[in-house]
């Protein structure tokens, strides 16, 4: 049975302002079998941390990086293969320059970096003047394997490297409504990502939204992933029912997509502010010193989040809302347009604050504060 071509595992662009990231953790070993969706490594930038998962079941081969190294978007971490011995003989990433110096292609006295070979196999290879660089990196090379290579009348067939149009900046927009249109123009203003198209379960295919085609709905996620797209933006607003927006995030994650934070160029984030994956910061918003923004949060146009605030996952800070310093907001909270929240107030999970409301004291979870009102009533 012929072996399948090993699939490269690419590092995506997880932060639009940083092409490089730190490889803070490697969760797999060379030759290890992994399942679909299993975490294989963790990347960290100054603003966010993301796990990279396996796009299919298979064996990890040809690992090229170790924990603590700096990697770039588009580089190859390793390969997914149908066998621990099916390792590409030509790796797409150039070996580090210091390794090149130690690797003499014309010398049999030097063992190529990463080559695992027994002493009898090495002695036979030298005797027969076999170029050690013809031997595969990864599996242990025994004397028997060297003999098999020498006995073949033609050069051993090599596992081809997959030709792939992977672009670490390619991104899809999930949702074609008003929020989606705003995000399209936000991403265009950033100038970092290339929009592949729009996904929407309720819009006809081949409809164009701001000159980008609707490619289909949820069913297109596997095809897009297979074509090399790894990044996505959740453009479902979810003001009426935030559970729909949360479900889209879960759907994207299960399909292997990463949702990087997207920040409009006119927004201002203090250097000590941190944002999680999936965060969307719109035009002219402000995030103060040591602000912490949770996963999937929307900080809408001209919103102000002052120093020391912490915002929980999936919360929406609407246009023109103002948070004084050290405000703590839970998960799945809606802060309406033009609402103000006083210094040090704590807002529980699931709270809905109406447009123009003023919040002066802590708010229990799931409370609804009417538009234009003052809390406590």
N, C-alpha and C positions, 0 to 999 in steps of 0.2 A: 504494500500500500504506500502510495506517495505521501510524503509529509506535506502539510499545508505551509504556506508562506508565513513566517512569524510576523505578527503585527506590532509595529512600533508603539510605544507608550509615550506620548508627547506631554511636555509641560505646558499647560495653558497660561494665558495672560490673566492672572487673578486680580491684578491691581492696574488700572489704566495709567497710573502715573509711575509705575515701576515695572520695567520689563524683567528685572532680576528678582529672585526670591531666594530665601534660605531654605535648604532642605533640612528641616528640623528633626524629621523622623523617617526612617525606612522600616516599614512593617513586614517586609518579606525578605527571603533569602534566595540566592541563585538556585534555580531548579525547583523551587517550591510551587506546589499546586495551589491555585487560588480559585475562588468562586466568583460569579458575576456580582458586582457591587462591593466586593471586599476591599477594604482600605489597603492601599499598597505603600503610600507615603504621604507625608504632610508637608505643605509649603507654607512659609510665613513671610509676609512683607511687613513694612512698618505700620500698615493699617489693618491687616486682616490675616487670618489663618484659614487654610482650606485643605481638606483631605482629597487626594486623588484616588479614584476607585477603579477596579478592573472592569473593562467594558464587556468582558466575557470570561467564561471559565477557561483555564489553561495553566501552563507552566511559565513561571518567570525565568527568562533567560537573558543573557547579555547585559546584565546590570552595569551601568557606567558611572554611577554616582554613589557617594557615601554620605551618611549623616554629617551635617555641619558644612557641606559645600554650598557654594552659590551657584544657582542654575538660572538659565534664561528661558523665556517663553519660546516655544518651538523646538527646544532641545529634546533629545530622546533620553528618557530615564532607563529604558530597557525594552524588552519585547515580550509579548504573549505568544506562546508556542503550543503546539499540540503534543510536544514531547520535550522532556528536559534535555535531550541530546540534539534537538533540532535548533541549532544556534546559527544566526546569520554569519557568514564568513566575512562579510564586509559590513561593518557598522557605519550608520549614516553620520554619527557624530565623530569628528576628528579627535583622536586620542590627544590627551594633554601634552603640551610641548615637552615637558620633562620626560614623559614616557617615550616620546619620539626619539629623544637623544639616546635612550637606552636600548632602542630597538633597531638593530642593524639587519636590514633585509638580505644582505649578501653574506652574512656571517653565521656559521653554524655553531659558534662558540657562545652566542647570546641567545637566551630563551625569550621569546616575545612576552610582553607583559600580559599576564592573565592566563598563559598557557599552563595547563596541568599535565605533566608527562612523567612516566616512570623512568628510572635510570636505564633499564634494559631497552625501553623504547627510544630513549634519547641516544643511546649508543648505536642502535641500529640505524636511526635516522641520519646520524653523522657519518656512519660507514657508507651509506648509500647516497650521501650528499643530497638528502631531502631538505628542501626549503621548509624550515619549521613554521613559516608564516602561512603555509598551505593547511596546517592543522587547525581544526576548529577550536575557538576559545570557549571554555566552559566545561565540557565533559572531560573526564580523565582519559588521557591517551596512553594506551597500553602497547606492548610489543606486537600483540596480535593485530591491533588496529593499524599500526604502521605497516605490517606485512601485507595487510589487505590493500592498503593504498598503493604499495609498490607493485602488487600483482595485477592491478588493473591496467588495461591497455590504454585507457584514456583517462584524462584527469577526472577525479571524483567530481560528480555533479554537486554544485554548491547550492545551498538554500538561497534563493534570490531575495533581495531586499525589496519590500513592497514599495511600489511607486505610489506616492500619496500626495494629494494636494492640500495637506493639512496647513491651515493658516491659524496661528494662535490668536489672531485678532478677530476671527470670524465669529459673529454673534447672531442669535435669533431673538425676535421680539415676540413674546407670547401674549397676545391680546391686541386687537386692532381698533379699540374704541378711542375715546378722547384721551384717556391716560396714555394709551399706546402712542398716539400721535405726538404727544408732548415728549415722551421718551425718545421717539425717533429723532426729533429735532435736538434734544439734549445730547444724544450720542453723536449726531452730526457735528454739533458745536464742540464736543470733546476732541474730535479728530483722531481718536485712538482705535476704535473698532470699525470693522467692516460688516454692515448689516446684510445678512444672507437672505432674509425675508421675514414674513410675518406668519405666525400660527394663530388661528382663531377657530374655535369649534362651531361658530355661528355665522361665519362669513364665507361666501362662495370662493372656491379656489380660482386663482388667476385674477381676482379682484386686486386692484392696486391701491395702496394707501400711501400717500406722499411719495409716490413713484417706486414703492417697494411691493413685490407681489405677495399675495396671500398663498402660501404653499400648501395649506391644508390645516388639519387640526392635530389633536393629540397623537393620532396614528402615524404622523410623520416623524416623531421624535427618534425612533430607532434608525430610520433612513438617514436623517440628518447627522446623527452621531456616527454612523458608519462612514459617512462622507467626509468626516474630519472635523465637524463642528462640535465644540465642547462648551461654549459659553452661551448664556441666555439671560434675558431680562424679563421679569414677571411684570407685564403691563396690565394686569387685571387690578383695577382700582379697589374694589371691595368695600366701598363706603357703606352700601346698604347691608351687605352680608360678607363680612371679612373671612368667613369660613371658605368661600370660593377661592379667595386669593391664597389662603394657606394651603388648600388642596393643590393648587397649581404649583406652588413651591415644592410640595411633596412629590408631585408627578414628575417634575423636572429632575429632582434629586434621584428618584428611582431609575430614571433613564440615563443617569451619569452626567448630567449637565451641572456646571458651576454657574452661580449667579454672582458675578463680581459687583462690588459697589460702583455706582455711577454718580458722578458729581458734576454739575454744570460749571463751566469755567468762571461764571460770575459769582458763584457761591464762595464763601470764605470759611475755611476750617482752620482754627488755630493749630499749630504744630502738635500740641499735646492731645488734641481731640482724636478719638478712634472710632472707626465705623466697621461694622461687621459685613460679611457677604450679604448680597441681596438688598443693601441699603440704596435708596435713591434720594439724592439731595438736589433740589431744583434751584432755578435761577435766583440769585441774590439772597439766598438763605445764609444764616450765620450760625456756626457751631463754636462755642466758647472754649476756654481752657479746660482741659481734663474732662470734657464731655465724652460720654460713652453711649454709643448708639447700637442697639441690638439687631439681630438678624431680621431682614426684610422690612425695616422701618422706612416710611416715606416722610421726608422732611420737605414740605412743599414750599412753593414760591414765597420769598420774603419772610419766612418763619425765623424766629430768633430763639435759640436755645442757649441760655447763658451758662457761665462757668459751673462746673461740678455737677451738671445734670446727668442722669442716667435714664435711658429710655429702653424699655423692654421690647421683646420681639414682636413683630407684625403690627406695631403701633403706627398711627398716621397723625402727623402734626400738620394740620391744614394751613393753607395760605394765610399769612399775616398773624398767625398765633405767636404769642410771646410767653416764654418761660423764664422766670427769674432764676437766680442762682440756686444750685443744690436741690432742684426739684427731682423727685424720683417718680417715674411713671412705669407701671406694670406692663404686662403683655396684652396685646389686642385692645388697645385703648384708642379712641378717636377724640382728638382735640380739635374742635371746630374752628372755622375761619374767624380770625380776630379775637379769639379767646385769650385771656390772660391768666396766668397761674403765679401766685405769689411765692416769695422766697421760702425754700425749705419744705414746701408742701409735698405730701406723698399721695399718689393716685393709684388705687388698686387695679387689679386685672379687670378687663372687660368694661371699664367705665366709658360712658358716652357724654362728652361735654359739648353742648350746643354752641352755635356761632355767637360770638360776642359775649359769652358768659365770663364772669370773673370768679376765680376760685381762690378763697382766702385760707381755707383749712383743709386738712386731709380728707380724702374721699374714699369710702369703703368700696370694695370691688362690686362691679356690675351696677353701680349707681348711674342714673340718667339725670344729667343737669340740663335743664331747658335753656334754649337760646335766649340770650339777653339777661339771664338771671344772675344773682349773686349767691355763691355758696359759702357758708351754710345759709339756707333760706331764712 
